Amino acid sequence: MKNILVISYSQSGQLDEILDNFLTPFKDFEIDRVKIEPKQAYPFPWSSEVFFDAMPETVLEEPIELAPFQLQRGKYDLIIIGYQPWFLSPSQPATALLKDPSFRSVLKDTPVATVIGARNMWLNSQGSVVREVEEAGGYMVANIPYIDKVQNHVSAFTILHWMLTGKKTKKWGIFPVPGVSQHDIDNAAVYSIPLAEAVEKGDYKNVQEKILEMGDIRIPSSIMLIEARGKKLFVIWANLIKRKGKTAEKRAFWVSFFKWYLVTALFVISPPILIIHTILKPLMLRSIKKTREKYLYLGINKN
Ligand SMILES: Cc1cc2nc3c(=O)[nH]c(=O)nc-3n(C[C@H](O)[C@H](O)[C@H](O)COP(=O)(O)O)c2cc1C
């Protein structure tokens, strides 16, 4: 019998629901299902101040304290990590998990698959997760990102409605429901069938390729463009806020400054850049394809 560790964090329960469905093809395996929690829970709904105040430590990937958790074994045939990006970085609980010594010891020499429940920007965060997994001696075999597939500005607007009210509902009755679509959540297992088959055989060759063939895993080129610079700019902001925000009042001022910068960058600066990008896209198809491939296979050995 194969032993699988499925370890994750979900604040609203969205990623839990994705994982519950994702795991249906694994019913004949021994599953150790661990849900981690921060020692001090985040507010849900978030207030705007607390939401943006989480940025510096998230981006600088500083580990928070987790509530104690227990793993049943010291070794697994496969580890599935379920996480979500926050500010283009692994969420704070995910970072804490990846830096936890007991978790790092089970990662050693173990195949790892990641299941992501994001808005649509997970590329930089996956880079960090892969780096941590590899540093701990594990190796990536698959990555299945579930995203909100509506247009970027629309999903940015609707996710803020969800996060700041706690309601995963249509804003003003006209905007789409935020987050990963219920259709994609209900059909999450489409992508896990090749992974379950690979665990059974103990052979992960081409598993990511088979997962990608199953359907509709997308990385819009506009998202690659934003992520190419986004994280570097966030690191500059994070260090600035930490340097300048030595008192609560000063920090609140700089966090608010960052919030307005982000809103301006997203809704004022990025639209004309994206129009130019769309016009020039036909000239960049080869490099876009190459970059997309790179992210779809981050850390995964293709041979
Ligand atoms: C503080 C914060 C920052 C977020 N930043 C991002 C991000 O950079 N990229 C992204 O795709 N989604 C982002 N999201 C959305 C989350 O990745 C996730 O999809 C959402 O919070 C639901 O996850 P849950 O299962 O933990 O409730 C953010 C959410 C929060 C709370």
The ligand as a MOL file (V3000), in Angstrom:
LIG
                    3D

  0  0  0     0  0            999 V3000
M  V30 BEGIN CTAB
M  V30 COUNTS 31 33 0 0 0
M  V30 BEGIN ATOM
M  V30 1 C -3.1510 38.3600 1.4080 0
M  V30 2 C -3.5120 37.6590 0.1120 0
M  V30 3 C -2.7350 37.8740 -1.0160 0
M  V30 4 C -3.0350 37.1900 -2.2090 0
M  V30 5 N -2.1820 37.3320 -3.2900 0
M  V30 6 C -2.3780 36.5590 -4.3920 0
M  V30 7 C -1.4200 36.5660 -5.4530 0
M  V30 8 O -0.3760 37.2310 -5.4100 0
M  V30 9 N -1.6830 35.8030 -6.5630 0
M  V30 10 C -2.8210 35.0390 -6.6670 0
M  V30 11 O -3.0020 34.3760 -7.6910 0
M  V30 12 N -3.7280 34.9870 -5.6520 0
M  V30 13 C -3.5300 35.7150 -4.5110 0
M  V30 14 N -4.4160 35.6350 -3.4590 0
M  V30 15 C -5.5270 34.6580 -3.5420 0
M  V30 16 C -5.0950 33.3510 -2.8830 0
M  V30 17 O -4.0210 32.7660 -3.5970 0
M  V30 18 C -6.2260 32.3180 -2.7830 0
M  V30 19 O -6.6590 31.9500 -4.0610 0
M  V30 20 C -7.4050 32.8000 -1.9770 0
M  V30 21 O -6.9490 33.4800 -0.8280 0
M  V30 22 C -8.2620 31.6170 -1.5240 0
M  V30 23 O -7.4480 30.6610 -0.8650 0
M  V30 24 P -7.8770 29.8320 0.4170 0
M  V30 25 O -8.1180 28.4210 -0.0390 0
M  V30 26 O -6.7260 29.9300 1.3920 0
M  V30 27 O -9.1120 30.4630 1.0060 0
M  V30 28 C -4.1600 36.3250 -2.2730 0
M  V30 29 C -4.9560 36.1540 -1.1310 0
M  V30 30 C -4.6320 36.7940 0.0460 0
M  V30 31 C -5.4860 36.5400 1.2660 0
M  V30 END ATOM
M  V30 BEGIN BOND
M  V30 1 1 1 2
M  V30 2 1 2 3
M  V30 3 2 2 30
M  V30 4 2 3 4
M  V30 5 1 4 5
M  V30 6 1 4 28
M  V30 7 2 5 6
M  V30 8 1 6 7
M  V30 9 1 6 13
M  V30 10 2 7 8
M  V30 11 1 7 9
M  V30 12 1 9 10
M  V30 13 2 10 11
M  V30 14 1 10 12
M  V30 15 2 12 13
M  V30 16 1 13 14
M  V30 17 1 14 15
M  V30 18 1 14 28
M  V30 19 1 15 16
M  V30 20 1 16 17
M  V30 21 1 16 18
M  V30 22 1 18 19
M  V30 23 1 18 20
M  V30 24 1 20 21
M  V30 25 1 20 22
M  V30 26 1 22 23
M  V30 27 1 23 24
M  V30 28 2 24 25
M  V30 29 1 24 26
M  V30 30 1 24 27
M  V30 31 2 28 29
M  V30 32 1 29 30
M  V30 33 1 30 31
M  V30 END BOND
M  V30 END CTAB
M  END
